[in-house]
Amino acid sequence: MSGERIEETGEEPRRGRRGHRHSRRHGRCGPEERETTRVQLELPPQAMERLQQLKEKTEAASYAEVIRNALRLYEALIAEAERGAEFQVKEPDGTSVPYRIFL
């Protein structure tokens, strides 16, 4: 599979290359309306395989859910790194090892 369509929530509807709107409104999402923006990704087979494995491991309902979760985690890690935090991994034997996320 060379590409996968994934819906993501967005602040504003965006326009595609030809000026078409790519958004949907969900009517029964609660008191506030939520809009989504359709995003199409072209992924090499290895990346698609990784996305599928993450979806299975996390029991995510969709590829979009995997990507939303990854974005939240990435944002949190960047925020911590910007404030000077360092990351460590605790090995099964209890030792902590520095973990460089951002090289």
N, C-alpha and C positions, 0 to 999 in steps of 0.2 A: 504494500500500500504506500503510495508516494505522498499523499496528502490527506489531511483529515480536517473536517469542518468542526469547529468547536465554538459554542456560544459562551460569551463572557459578559458579565454585567459591565456597563460603562456609564460614565457621567452624562454624556450627550451622545445622541445618535451620530454616527459618522457616515461619511459618504465614500462609496467605493470609487474605483478609477473612473467609472463612467458617470459619476454623479448620483448613483442610486443610493437611497437610504437603506441601511442594513440594521434595522432595529425592530424590536417587538415590544409591545406592552403586555404585561401580565395583569389581568383584571382582578384576580382573586388572591393577591399576594399580601393583603393586609391594608391598613389605612393609607399607606403611601404607595404610589405607583412605582413599579420597578421597570426600568428599561434594560434591554440587553442589546449588545452589539455582536453581530455575527463576525467571527474571525476565522479565516481559512489559513491553515498552516501547511506548509510543504515540508515534510520530515523525511530524512533518509530512513531506510528500513531499520537500522540499528536504533535510532532515536524513537521510532514508533514502537519497536519492541520494548524499549525501556519504559515508555509511557504505558503500554499494556501491562507490563509487570508491576509497575507502581499502582495501577488501577486495581489489579488483583490483590496485591499485598495489603493495600489500605482498604479494600472492600468499598471503594468509591463507586458511586452510582454512574459516573460518566467520566470521560476524559476531561471535560470542563471542570469537574469537581477536583480532579487531581491537579490541574493547572492552577485553580484558585487557591488551593491549599499550599502549593509550592510558592506562589506569589506572596502569600501571607508570611510564610516561613522566611523567604528570601528578604522581604522588607524588614522583618524583625531582626534578622542577623545583621543586615546592613546598619540598622539603627544602633544596635549594640556595638558594632565595630566603630561607628562614627563617634560614639561616646568613649571609646578607648578600651572596651572590653576585649579580653582574649578568650579564645575557645579552647576547651580541653575535652578529651574523650577518656572516660573511665573504662579501663580494660577489665575483662572478667576477673582478673586476679586482684583488682582493687587499685592498681596503679593508675595515676592520671598522666596522660600524654598530651602535649600541646597539639592542637589541630589547626592547621592553617587553611582556612576556607578561602580567603581572598589573598592571592599571591601578589 
